[in-house]
Amino acid sequence: MSLFLRLLEADDKAVALREVVQAVRGGQPDARVFEVDPQGFRQVPGAPFAYWVSDRVLFSFVEFSAFSAEGRSAVSGGKTLEDDESKWQPVKVPQAKIDQLIAERTSAAVKAALQGLLDAPPPAEAADDAHRAAAQRAARAARQAARAPEHRRPTDPAVMDSIKQAVAAVADGASKAEILASTGLSDAQWNTAIAALLADRSVTKSGSGRGTRYHRKTDD
């Protein structure tokens, strides 16, 4: 067994060392003194000099298998994928994945911004500032559209059409709950779309409160 003295938190190391030595000589317990068998360090990969770690923690490395075992793998987080010259390296994304990403968006503005990114020219050399500026503007538009609150985004025609179809399916008028259940829209999408539909009078409403019903406007 070996004795280890932990004095990292002491402002005056000399005084702290003298106190700890006196405690050891007098057989008095001291939280800054660790009596550890260095062979126990071998239980941890790399045998770190972790004398302050409890026996239970050390034994866990023996009791449990390594995280990387049984098909698991540990990797680092996101990277910029820059090379040694601090330049970004391109990553090829399958076209099917890009199409799926655009199809899953509900906002027309976000879809348009994503399409703008696809249509933008590839990153140019330093001499081709015009192309680089166009790509940066497209990327900025995509970020701004994604961050914009729902009520400030342009209403998606597909969302409005789904509401009109749900309303038309109920002869006596559909409630908000019935429309949301039928379309799967969020409250934010509903609030933006129904305001636009009522404004252009393609949908009308009757009643109030929980008795409010929405009707598909028909030509006289």
Secondary structure by P-SEA (a helix, b strand, c coil): cbbbbbccccccaaaaaaaaaaaaaacccccccccccccccccccccccccccccccccccccccccccccbbbbbccccccccccbbbbbbbbaaaaaaaaaacccaaaaaaaaaaaaccccccccaaaaaaaaaaaaaaaaaaaacccccccccaaaaaaaaaaaaaccccccaaaaaaaccccaaaaaaaaaaaaaacccccccccccbbbbccccc
